[in-house]
Amino acid sequence: MNINYVQSGEPYGGQCVSLIQGLMAWGGKPCVPRGNARDWWFNRASNGVLSYFDVVTGAPQNGDVGVSVGGDARYGHIFIYWEGRALSQNVLGKPQALLWPLNYQGAVWGYLRPKFYTNVSAYLATQLIKENGMATFNNDTDIVIHRDSPTGPSYGSFVKGEKQVYTEKWVGLGHRWISWLHTNGVRCFAAVSGSDSYGVDQWATISAPETKDIELTQENGVATFIVDGVHKHYDNPSGEIFGQCNSGDEIRYYWKCVTNGHRYVVGKEGDRKVFVAVSATEDRSQMWAKFTAPEEEKKEESKPSTTEPSKPSTSATDLKKNVKGYGVDISEHNSSDIDLSQYDFVIIRASYGEHTDKKFEYFADKCEQLKIPYGVYCYDYALNDEQPRAEAEYICSLVKGRNIQMGIWFDMEDADAYKKKAGVLTKERCSFSCKVFCDYVSAQGYYTGVYTSTSWLGTFVETTYPIWVANWGTNNGEIQSDQSSVGVMHQYSANPIDKNVIFHDIDFFKSDPKSDEPKNDKNDENSSDSVKKDEINVSGINKLVEMLLSIVEKILKFFN
């Protein structure tokens, strides 16, 4: 971003918000009023701001838009962050856009990052080339990781010896680049050479993601971890980290190996191998997990020896007796050419936190064209009481006007340890976030519920809302349990794609979203005192019901 266009001393308008309108005009976006500075932050979900900005969850980058208390908390102040200072108008009576110390702006409520900074003339997502490989960096100086595009904001760095599994490559801007999707959905880029010519000035060694010299020994088992924070790697022991195992977590594995100073078990996720260390050393002196036989082998061992023919098993039929339909849940991580026509329903990730899934609109349009009933979900990143409400408002704004037939779901998990690292992975936090989100979505007229795993129910999640339960068993692609007594929907496998069944007909999940109704004008001739009294009475009844429910809840907690 070039800030010279506002450093000439000529203000764009005269108020602080007019500077941001000028920024949007510079970016080719609608320069329309969105209220005062305070409204840009607190009303962002309803005034269109989130159509052009993302909420910044970490430290601000150059060009981010900050909103603060300013001189008057009623209206707030808005500015552009630049190298630890604030580019802002109307400070200390000066109308010009000037760089000021950051502390002149007052306490900052938060930052917004414009979506229109990407240099599309130099990079297009359609130019990405599919290639699955492993980059081992041999650079003497740190290699910057960029988010969203090769010229996007910094998202970390690689030091010499670090490795990264990638799925795409791109050539341009004088370099060769690798690209991959982080587990939180952010697309990342890193340069692997100082030239756009192949083999010239290489900064990393490129190899296949599957390490060929690792000897895998076949062994079927279940590892139950007794320590926290053990990383899960794709493809090999040094592959991309995509999650972690904590005390009590289980992983079904099919191979084992000893390398890199540890003992590993190797499981499967779709068509990719998953490596997890189970000891701090290559011997068994400091084990991080204990081991048991798979459930199916336990059952086999418990059968009495007999020469009589066994009766045909009816378990497969029994497991499906309550199933009313088969479907999948998908996101930007799935292929765009997936055949959805074979399913009775589809659940699409619409958002994660207050960010839009890159393929939401594409998959939603596809379902509507094929007349396939679909619902949506939001992957939760809330850390406090305000954020789940903001996530609910965000996803409701995304689906406004769409035919949502399978509800809006709240994905409550911690696959990337975001909540754990923030110190809020507690039953109280997770349960209350579910309530806040679902209360808002339900009030908008949508069917809603919570996605979580059987291991989280009662441990981290307690809710009165419907459950979409995840229980994969051995994740062999088949239904291995009947979860109809636990939830209304069951994600029974992630092999090779997330598969689900429902235990009710489609109409059970229907929504009746509220429509935007104009407010009654005080001078409207059709309005009457009786209508106004009815409105007041309804509001009073609602408050009375809420109060009674609160009293009942407190009494139940007392007896518990």
DOZAZA-761106 format. One line per field, with one value per residue (C-alpha): residue number from 1; residue in one letter; chain; x, y, z. Coordinates in steps of 0.02 Angstrom, whole numbers, padded with zeros to 5 digits. Layout:
num = NUM|... $
residu = A|... $
chaine = A|... $
c1 = X|... $
c2 = Y|... $
c3 = Z|... $
//
This chain:
num = 1|2|3|4|5|6|7|8|9|10|11|12|13|14|15|16|17|18|19|20|21|22|23|24|25|26|27|28|29|30|31|32|33|34|35|36|37|38|39|40|41|42|43|44|45|46|47|48|49|50|51|52|53|54|55|56|57|58|59|60|61|62|63|64|65|66|67|68|69|70|71|72|73|74|75|76|77|78|79|80|81|82|83|84|85|86|87|88|89|90|91|92|93|94|95|96|97|98|99|100|101|102|103|104|105|106|107|108|109|110|111|112|113|114|115|116|117|118|119|120|121|122|123|124|125|126|127|128|129|130|131|132|133|134|135|136|137|138|139|140|141|142|143|144|145|146|147|148|149|150|151|152|153|154|155|156|157|158|159|160|161|162|163|164|165|166|167|168|169|170|171|172|173|174|175|176|177|178|179|180|181|182|183|184|185|186|187|188|189|190|191|192|193|194|195|196|197|198|199|200|201|202|203|204|205|206|207|208|209|210|211|212|213|214|215|216|217|218|219|220|221|222|223|224|225|226|227|228|229|230|231|232|233|234|235|236|237|238|239|240|241|242|243|244|245|246|247|248|249|250|251|252|253|254|255|256|257|258|259|260|261|262|263|264|265|266|267|268|269|270|271|272|273|274|275|276|277|278|279|280|281|282|283|284|285|286|287|288|289|290|291|292|293|294|295|296|297|298|299|300|301|302|303|304|305|306|307|308|309|310|311|312|313|314|315|316|317|318|319|320|321|322|323|324|325|326|327|328|329|330|331|332|333|334|335|336|337|338|339|340|341|342|343|344|345|346|347|348|349|350|351|352|353|354|355|356|357|358|359|360|361|362|363|364|365|366|367|368|369|370|371|372|373|374|375|376|377|378|379|380|381|382|383|384|385|386|387|388|389|390|391|392|393|394|395|396|397|398|399|400|401|402|403|404|405|406|407|408|409|410|411|412|413|414|415|416|417|418|419|420|421|422|423|424|425|426|427|428|429|430|431|432|433|434|435|436|437|438|439|440|441|442|443|444|445|446|447|448|449|450|451|452|453|454|455|456|457|458|459|460|461|462|463|464|465|466|467|468|469|470|471|472|473|474|475|476|477|478|479|480|481|482|483|484|485|486|487|488|489|490|491|492|493|494|495|496|497|498|499|500|501|502|503|504|505|506|507|508|509|510|511|512|513|514|515|516|517|518|519|520|521|522|523|524|525|526|527|528|529|530|531|532|533|534|535|536|537|538|539|540|541|542|543|544|545|546|547|548|549|550|551|552|553|554|555|556|557|558|559|560 $
residu = M|N|I|N|Y|V|Q|S|G|E|P|Y|G|G|Q|C|V|S|L|I|Q|G|L|M|A|W|G|G|K|P|C|V|P|R|G|N|A|R|D|W|W|F|N|R|A|S|N|G|V|L|S|Y|F|D|V|V|T|G|A|P|Q|N|G|D|V|G|V|S|V|G|G|D|A|R|Y|G|H|I|F|I|Y|W|E|G|R|A|L|S|Q|N|V|L|G|K|P|Q|A|L|L|W|P|L|N|Y|Q|G|A|V|W|G|Y|L|R|P|K|F|Y|T|N|V|S|A|Y|L|A|T|Q|L|I|K|E|N|G|M|A|T|F|N|N|D|T|D|I|V|I|H|R|D|S|P|T|G|P|S|Y|G|S|F|V|K|G|E|K|Q|V|Y|T|E|K|W|V|G|L|G|H|R|W|I|S|W|L|H|T|N|G|V|R|C|F|A|A|V|S|G|S|D|S|Y|G|V|D|Q|W|A|T|I|S|A|P|E|T|K|D|I|E|L|T|Q|E|N|G|V|A|T|F|I|V|D|G|V|H|K|H|Y|D|N|P|S|G|E|I|F|G|Q|C|N|S|G|D|E|I|R|Y|Y|W|K|C|V|T|N|G|H|R|Y|V|V|G|K|E|G|D|R|K|V|F|V|A|V|S|A|T|E|D|R|S|Q|M|W|A|K|F|T|A|P|E|E|E|K|K|E|E|S|K|P|S|T|T|E|P|S|K|P|S|T|S|A|T|D|L|K|K|N|V|K|G|Y|G|V|D|I|S|E|H|N|S|S|D|I|D|L|S|Q|Y|D|F|V|I|I|R|A|S|Y|G|E|H|T|D|K|K|F|E|Y|F|A|D|K|C|E|Q|L|K|I|P|Y|G|V|Y|C|Y|D|Y|A|L|N|D|E|Q|P|R|A|E|A|E|Y|I|C|S|L|V|K|G|R|N|I|Q|M|G|I|W|F|D|M|E|D|A|D|A|Y|K|K|K|A|G|V|L|T|K|E|R|C|S|F|S|C|K|V|F|C|D|Y|V|S|A|Q|G|Y|Y|T|G|V|Y|T|S|T|S|W|L|G|T|F|V|E|T|T|Y|P|I|W|V|A|N|W|G|T|N|N|G|E|I|Q|S|D|Q|S|S|V|G|V|M|H|Q|Y|S|A|N|P|I|D|K|N|V|I|F|H|D|I|D|F|F|K|S|D|P|K|S|D|E|P|K|N|D|K|N|D|E|N|S|S|D|S|V|K|K|D|E|I|N|V|S|G|I|N|K|L|V|E|M|L|L|S|I|V|E|K|I|L|K|F|F|N $
chaine = A|A|A|A|A|A|A|A|A|A|A|A|A|A|A|A|A|A|A|A|A|A|A|A|A|A|A|A|A|A|A|A|A|A|A|A|A|A|A|A|A|A|A|A|A|A|A|A|A|A|A|A|A|A|A|A|A|A|A|A|A|A|A|A|A|A|A|A|A|A|A|A|A|A|A|A|A|A|A|A|A|A|A|A|A|A|A|A|A|A|A|A|A|A|A|A|A|A|A|A|A|A|A|A|A|A|A|A|A|A|A|A|A|A|A|A|A|A|A|A|A|A|A|A|A|A|A|A|A|A|A|A|A|A|A|A|A|A|A|A|A|A|A|A|A|A|A|A|A|A|A|A|A|A|A|A|A|A|A|A|A|A|A|A|A|A|A|A|A|A|A|A|A|A|A|A|A|A|A|A|A|A|A|A|A|A|A|A|A|A|A|A|A|A|A|A|A|A|A|A|A|A|A|A|A|A|A|A|A|A|A|A|A|A|A|A|A|A|A|A|A|A|A|A|A|A|A|A|A|A|A|A|A|A|A|A|A|A|A|A|A|A|A|A|A|A|A|A|A|A|A|A|A|A|A|A|A|A|A|A|A|A|A|A|A|A|A|A|A|A|A|A|A|A|A|A|A|A|A|A|A|A|A|A|A|A|A|A|A|A|A|A|A|A|A|A|A|A|A|A|A|A|A|A|A|A|A|A|A|A|A|A|A|A|A|A|A|A|A|A|A|A|A|A|A|A|A|A|A|A|A|A|A|A|A|A|A|A|A|A|A|A|A|A|A|A|A|A|A|A|A|A|A|A|A|A|A|A|A|A|A|A|A|A|A|A|A|A|A|A|A|A|A|A|A|A|A|A|A|A|A|A|A|A|A|A|A|A|A|A|A|A|A|A|A|A|A|A|A|A|A|A|A|A|A|A|A|A|A|A|A|A|A|A|A|A|A|A|A|A|A|A|A|A|A|A|A|A|A|A|A|A|A|A|A|A|A|A|A|A|A|A|A|A|A|A|A|A|A|A|A|A|A|A|A|A|A|A|A|A|A|A|A|A|A|A|A|A|A|A|A|A|A|A|A|A|A|A|A|A|A|A|A|A|A|A|A|A|A|A|A|A|A|A|A|A|A|A|A|A|A|A|A|A|A|A|A|A|A|A|A|A|A|A|A|A|A|A|A|A|A|A|A|A|A|A|A|A|A|A|A|A|A|A|A|A|A|A|A|A|A|A|A|A|A|A|A|A|A|A|A|A|A|A|A|A|A|A|A|A $
c1 = 00000|00065|00013|00079|-00094|-00146|00017|00007|-00088|-00251|-00387|-00510|-00667|-00623|-00678|-00580|-00707|-00686|-00504|-00563|-00692|-00548|-00453|-00601|-00616|-00430|-00462|-00606|-00738|-00904|-00870|-01036|-01077|-01069|-01100|-00971|-00806|-00884|-01010|-00870|-00821|-00977|-01100|-00981|-01090|-01241|-01175|-01077|-00903|-00866|-00898|-00735|-00636|-00583|-00566|-00383|-00355|-00167|-00049|-00093|-00003|00035|-00126|-00245|-00388|-00395|-00548|-00524|-00609|-00530|-00578|-00762|-00818|-00991|-00920|-00747|-00600|-00536|-00363|-00241|-00101|00071|00238|00185|00100|-00072|-00115|-00269|-00371|-00451|-00325|-00293|-00399|-00293|-00401|-00253|-00210|-00046|00056|00030|00093|-00020|-00061|-00139|-00285|-00351|-00384|-00401|-00558|-00489|-00420|-00497|-00394|-00451|-00482|-00436|-00249|-00202|-00106|-00215|-00121|00033|-00051|-00211|-00271|-00311|-00124|-00085|-00012|-00055|00100|00115|00291|00405|00517|00670|00739|00928|00926|01049|00919|00737|00611|00450|00283|00148|-00039|-00171|-00047|00141|00142|00019|00054|00187|00123|00284|00449|00556|00732|00865|00823|00634|00517|00345|00227|00143|00003|00025|00163|00170|00303|00312|00381|00558|00538|00470|00340|00260|00084|-00024|-00179|-00148|-00264|-00363|-00402|-00272|-00179|00009|00153|00342|00478|00594|00716|00789|00748|00596|00707|00705|00861|00935|00975|00878|00826|00750|00768|00609|00566|00415|00312|00322|00493|00557|00690|00575|00541|00361|00313|00132|00040|-00144|-00180|-00251|-00132|-00205|-00098|-00045|00037|-00020|00038|00104|00101|00016|00110|00048|00145|00305|00377|00437|00283|00155|00088|-00102|-00155|-00102|-00146|-00177|-00194|-00341|-00345|-00340|-00270|-00305|-00144|-00094|00098|00241|00418|00573|00661|00706|00742|00565|00449|00299|00130|00057|-00129|-00233|-00338|-00418|-00278|-00139|-00034|-00029|00130|00123|00268|00227|00390|00520|00658|00687|00677|00530|00605|00491|00326|00194|00053|-00016|-00080|-00229|-00295|-00427|-00607|-00640|-00493|-00550|-00719|-00638|-00529|-00679|-00775|-00778|-00695|-00826|-00843|-01025|-01060|-01094|-01256|-01252|-01220|-01363|-01264|-01244|-01432|-01466|-01344|-01441|-01619|-01642|-01555|-01664|-01535|-01351|-01245|-01075|-01002|-00879|-00771|-00639|-00524|-00629|-00616|-00731|-00779|-00851|-01011|-01145|-01291|-01269|-01312|-01477|-01408|-01249|-01180|-01062|-00937|-00992|-00871|-00734|-00733|-00781|-00704|-00794|-00750|-00678|-00792|-00952|-01041|-00984|-01047|-01208|-01247|-01210|-01329|-01466|-01440|-01450|-01597|-01503|-01555|-01408|-01360|-01207|-01088|-00967|-00803|-00786|-00639|-00725|-00621|-00744|-00930|-00941|-00859|-00986|-01122|-01016|-00988|-01176|-01213|-01080|-01145|-01326|-01275|-01189|-01342|-01470|-01587|-01529|-01637|-01562|-01653|-01531|-01498|-01352|-01228|-01093|-00933|-00864|-00692|-00510|-00421|-00279|-00269|-00320|-00428|-00301|-00159|-00269|-00307|-00496|-00519|-00643|-00816|-00884|-00813|-00860|-01036|-01075|-01010|-01130|-01274|-01234|-01215|-01369|-01478|-01445|-01466|-01626|-01695|-01671|-01786|-01657|-01645|-01480|-01372|-01195|-01068|-00949|-00875|-00937|-00778|-00819|-01000|-01006|-00820|-00816|-00993|-01159|-01305|-01492|-01480|-01480|-01317|-01228|-01112|-00944|-00901|-00793|-00753|-00602|-00637|-00650|-00784|-00930|-01060|-00999|-01122|-01301|-01294|-01481|-01500|-01361|-01389|-01502|-01357|-01202|-01035|-00981|-00820|-00692|-00632|-00608|-00728|-00833|-00987|-01148|-01320|-01477|-01605|-01753|-01830|-01769|-01923|-01870|-01724|-01822|-01799|-01913|-01793|-01859|-01887|-01837|-01996|-02010|-02038|-02208|-02206|-02275|-02385|-02443|-02632|-02647|-02563|-02672|-02655|-02716|-02577|-02446|-02515|-02505|-02323|-02284|-02376|-02283|-02117|-02168|-02221|-02056|-01959|-02069|-02036|-01849|-01853|-01950|-01831|-01683|-01762|-01797|-01617|-01547|-01662|-01604|-01421|-01453|-01526|-01388 $
c2 = 00000|00174|00305|00455|00492|00556|00632|00785|00877|00881|00791|00673|00751|00811|00681|00525|00410|00503|00445|00264|00304|00372|00209|00110|00224|00197|00009|00023|-00019|00069|00229|00238|00299|00164|00274|00350|00269|00170|00095|00028|-00087|-00125|-00133|-00216|-00371|-00270|-00115|-00203|-00176|-00364|-00376|-00283|-00312|-00458|-00444|-00453|-00583|-00553|-00405|-00268|-00257|-00102|-00045|-00118|-00004|00027|00085|00165|00267|00428|00592|00547|00368|00407|00417|00338|00366|00271|00270|00170|00077|00109|00052|00072|00239|00296|00382|00481|00639|00762|00739|00887|00996|00961|00902|00837|00652|00641|00509|00522|00420|00271|00321|00483|00380|00319|00138|00028|-00080|-00184|-00190|-00227|-00290|-00237|-00384|-00280|-00264|-00418|-00371|-00467|-00399|-00497|-00653|-00748|-00900|-00983|-00982|-01104|-01268|-01430|-01512|-01614|-01605|-01571|-01417|-01426|-01251|-01223|-01033|-00934|-00801|-00826|-00855|-00757|-00848|-00740|-00761|-00747|-00708|-00705|-00520|-00537|-00497|-00594|-00754|-00819|-00879|-01032|-01054|-01167|-01352|-01330|-01426|-01393|-01503|-01406|-01441|-01303|-01200|-01032|-00941|-00751|-00590|-00655|-00813|-00989|-01014|-01157|-01141|-01237|-01215|-01193|-01293|-01133|-01110|-00975|-00999|-00980|-00944|-00956|-00925|-01073|-00989|-00819|-00838|-00886|-01004|-01186|-01240|-01064|-00992|-01126|-01086|-01257|-01437|-01509|-01693|-01808|-01787|-01972|-02010|-02163|-02223|-02244|-02428|-02452|-02607|-02661|-02661|-02632|-02541|-02393|-02271|-02174|-02024|-01988|-01818|-01658|-01569|-01710|-01649|-01742|-01737|-01773|-01894|-01915|-01876|-01705|-01666|-01527|-01509|-01509|-01540|-01618|-01759|-01721|-01832|-01951|-01932|-02091|-02127|-02285|-02339|-02471|-02457|-02405|-02344|-02282|-02127|-01945|-01987|-02050|-02197|-02162|-02239|-02212|-02192|-02138|-01986|-02011|-02062|-01980|-02058|-01976|-01989|-01959|-01985|-02099|-02084|-01952|-02071|-02211|-02339|-02363|-02267|-02113|-02167|-02036|-02160|-02329|-02457|-02572|-02686|-02615|-02643|-02764|-02874|-02872|-02936|-03071|-03130|-03139|-03262|-03440|-03573|-03677|-03786|-03737|-03612|-03439|-03349|-03211|-03042|-02917|-02774|-02684|-02684|-02632|-02485|-02413|-02444|-02263|-02181|-02066|-01998|-01995|-01841|-01756|-01600|-01501|-01344|-01257|-01404|-01516|-01528|-01414|-01555|-01668|-01754|-01692|-01765|-01935|-01869|-01833|-01677|-01573|-01469|-01329|-01233|-01054|-00974|-00997|-00863|-00707|-00764|-00834|-01005|-00976|-01107|-01071|-00976|-01100|-01253|-01166|-01114|-01291|-01367|-01246|-01285|-01472|-01446|-01534|-01483|-01404|-01326|-01228|-01223|-01103|-01167|-01081|-00971|-00876|-00837|-00727|-00693|-00565|-00668|-00811|-00680|-00596|-00765|-00797|-00627|-00654|-00822|-00762|-00616|-00740|-00851|-00710|-00742|-00923|-01077|-01158|-01324|-01415|-01283|-01176|-01273|-01221|-01324|-01342|-01422|-01369|-01456|-01329|-01304|-01120|-01123|-01222|-01103|-00956|-01040|-01051|-01237|-01262|-01334|-01166|-01069|-01197|-01227|-01043|-01006|-01139|-01057|-00880|-00934|-01047|-00924|-00789|-00905|-00980|-00805|-00770|-00916|-01046|-01226|-01236|-01354|-01400|-01510|-01597|-01768|-01898|-01872|-01686|-01711|-01687|-01650|-01482|-01465|-01461|-01395|-01411|-01382|-01527|-01621|-01664|-01794|-01851|-02033|-02119|-02283|-02350|-02228|-02363|-02270|-02372|-02339|-02425|-02363|-02302|-02125|-02088|-02080|-01950|-01833|-01790|-01809|-01921|-01892|-02073|-02064|-01948|-02079|-02021|-01875|-01822|-01934|-01908|-01982|-01901|-01983|-01875|-01825|-01666|-01566|-01593|-01472|-01336|-01153|-01003|-00855|-00685|-00560|-00378|-00285|-00095|-00011|00068|00255|00351|00450|00297|00309|00119|00107|00106|00112|-00068|-00128|-00036|-00108|-00284|-00257|-00199|-00347|-00472|-00398|-00405|-00586|-00632|-00552|-00642|-00810|-00777|-00734|-00892|-01001|-00921|-00959|-01140|-01160|-01094|-01212|-01362|-01314|-01300|-01477|-01547 $
c3 = 00000|-00045|00084|-00013|-00082|00089|00150|00041|00177|00078|00178|00097|00171|00345|00472|00521|00435|00270|00266|00268|00134|00033|00063|-00003|-00154|-00186|-00178|-00302|-00171|-00133|-00037|00056|00232|00366|00518|00634|00680|00822|00700|00589|00732|00835|00689|00566|00545|00486|00397|00259|00330|00336|00150|00123|00284|00393|00582|00634|00771|00794|00787|00661|00493|00390|00308|00439|00492|00679|00777|00948|01084|01021|01101|01117|01153|01082|00907|00920|00805|00653|00574|00466|00555|00480|00555|00736|00706|00652|00488|00534|00504|00623|00765|00883|00768|00613|00465|00364|00353|00450|00541|00729|00878|00905|01084|01020|00954|01122|01175|01021|01009|00865|00688|00518|00370|00195|00079|-00074|-00041|-00143|-00299|-00421|-00571|-00515|-00443|-00482|-00387|-00554|-00592|-00451|-00515|-00424|-00353|-00193|-00120|00028|00038|00152|00175|00161|00170|00276|00317|00368|00228|00257|00249|00167|00187|00049|-00091|-00124|-00075|00070|00253|00348|00429|00506|00434|00398|00465|00392|00409|00427|00312|00238|00140|00000|-00123|-00255|-00334|-00424|-00525|-00531|-00456|-00484|-00378|-00374|-00236|-00142|-00073|00050|00158|00344|00459|00498|00313|00275|00110|00135|00016|00033|-00097|-00127|-00247|-00282|-00467|-00569|-00671|-00616|-00521|-00506|-00333|-00240|-00061|-00027|-00081|-00155|-00130|-00123|00037|00078|00153|00060|00181|00331|00367|00421|00521|00510|00677|00715|00877|00972|01057|01205|01251|01431|01395|01310|01152|01041|00860|00718|00552|00377|00264|00368|00541|00481|00378|00398|00576|00569|00749|00912|01032|01216|01368|01343|01153|01050|00878|00778|00694|00566|00562|00676|00648|00740|00672|00710|00892|00929|00910|00799|00764|00590|00557|00408|00366|00196|00079|00184|00322|00493|00600|00788|00909|01056|01153|01191|01140|01015|01156|01274|01422|01409|01333|01290|01261|01312|01188|01167|01032|00912|00965|00823|00875|01056|01002|00896|01041|01159|01048|01117|01012|00922|00771|00746|00607|00675|00637|00506|00585|00578|00654|00488|00463|00643|00631|00486|00545|00605|00457|00352|00231|00181|00152|00165|00243|00138|00138|00035|00076|-00038|-00226|-00326|-00443|-00307|-00367|-00246|-00344|-00260|-00086|00001|00087|00105|00249|00192|00296|00272|00393|00521|00655|00559|00394|00243|00175|00002|-00080|00017|-00120|-00253|-00158|-00102|-00282|-00340|-00212|-00262|-00446|-00411|-00290|-00150|00027|00117|00282|00340|00485|00570|00641|00809|00857|00999|01153|01249|01268|01126|00989|00973|00950|00815|00731|00733|00658|00526|00465|00466|00355|00236|00214|00205|00060|00036|00052|00208|00231|00347|00479|00538|00646|00769|00750|00926|00924|00939|00796|00788|00978|00958|01115|01215|01173|01224|01390|01362|01324|01466|01483|01538|01390|01257|01325|01342|01167|01102|01194|01135|00953|00946|01044|00913|00762|00834|00865|00679|00639|00586|00644|00738|00839|00889|00801|00920|00956|01079|01182|01201|01255|01442|01445|01355|01288|01378|01277|01258|01071|00945|00922|00761|00833|00765|00799|00667|00752|00655|00513|00381|00283|00353|00489|00647|00777|00794|00867|00850|01039|01049|00902|00756|00634|00639|00554|00546|00444|00365|00243|00107|00138|00288|00281|00378|00408|00476|00591|00538|00372|00289|00345|00526|00498|00409|00453|00447|00444|00493|00354|00369|00415|00408|00575|00608|00581|00728|00608|00511|00497|00501|00670|00825|01012|01023|00907|01009|01170|01096|01050|01227|01304|01196|01246|01429|01415|01333|01476|01605|01520|01517|01702|01747|01646|01735|01905|01857|01796|01961|02061|01959|01985|02173|02184|02072 $
//
